């Protein structure tokens, strides 16, 4: 059954061999990216690519596989939107934290504030003495 489906390629512009190679490369790529970046959509994409091989099992499952692919692609879009919103929230929180840290640094007394001008007076006197 599989050999008959493999010889008759109705769905892809590539032969089965090329489809298999590109599919494996795509699955490995997305799994590696998930390992690196931990984004949920990458696992979903690997599953969607792998699911394309189920089409070779027979025509009776084509509609089911199409629905599964549609659901997976919808989940990919939802995951991307969710990740984008989460990143914006984190960036906003980090910007707020950086601003409060900068404000705290501005409120801290500096070295000149602690010396009450004593060093500046001594510096001016030493400069005046060295110029004479």
N, C-alpha and C positions, 0 to 999 in steps of 0.2 A: 504494500500500500504506500509506504513512504517513498519507494523508488519510483513509482508511477507519478506521485505528486512532485517529486524532485525534477523529473524530466519535463513536466509540463509546468512552465513558469507563467502563470496568469497574473501575478500580483506585483512583481518587481521587475524593473528594467535590467536587473542583474541576474546572472545565473546563480544557482544554489550555492556553488562554491564561493563566489564573490560575496554573496549575501551572508554566508556563514562567517567569512573572514571579517567583513565590516561589522557584523553583529557582535562578534567576540571582542573585537577591538573597542567598539562602543561600550559594551558592558564592562570590560576591564577599565577603560578610561573613567567611566562614571563611578565605579566602585573605588578606584584609586582617589578620585577627587573627593568622594565622601569620606574616605579615610583621612585625607588631608584637611578638609574644610568643615566636615560634619554638617553638611546641608542636606535636609531631607529630600529635596527634589532630585538630588543626584541618585539616590537609591531608586526612586520612582522611575527615573529615566532608564536606569539599568534594567528594571523590571519590564518597562514598556518595550525596550529594544529586544529583550529576550522573548517577550510574548509574540513578537512577529514570527518567530519560528514555529509557533503552534499552527499557523496557517497551512503548513505543509502536511498536517495530519489528516486533513480531509475537508470536504466542503460543508459537511454537516455542522461544523463548529465555527464557521466564518462569522456569522452574526454575533455569536457570543464573544468571540475574540475581538470583534470590532467594538462591542460595547465595553469590554474590559479595557481596550486601548483608549477609548474616549474617557472613561473614568480615570485612568492613570494620567492622561494628559491634563484633565481638569484638576486633578490633585496636584500636579506639577505647578500649574498656574497659581492655584491657591497657596501652595507652599512658598512660591517665589514672592507673592504679594505679602504674605505673613512675615517672611524673613525681611523684606524691605521695610515694613512698618516697624518691626522690632529693632532693626538697625538704626532707623531714624530716632526712635525713642532712646536707645542707648547713647547715640551721638548727642542728643539734646541733654540727657542727664550728665554726660561727661563734660559738655560745654558749661553746664551750670555748676558742676563741681570745680572746674578750672577757674571759673569766675569767682567763686567764693574763696578759693585758695588764694587767688590774686588779691582779693579784698583783704583777707587776713594778713597777707604780707604787707600791704599798704598800711594797715593799722598798727603793725609792730613798730616799736621805736627803733630808729636807726642809730648808728654809732654817734653821729653828730648830735642827735637829740639827747643822748645819755651824757655827753660831755659838757653840756650847757655852755658851749662856746669857749671853754678853757683851752682846748687845743688850738683853736683858731687864733686866740690871743697870743699864745706862745709861739705859734708859727709866724704870725705877723712880726712879733718882737725879734725873733731869730732872723727873719728876712731883713728887717731894718738894720740889725746889727751887722749882718754880713755884707750889706751894701756900703757901709761906711768905710 
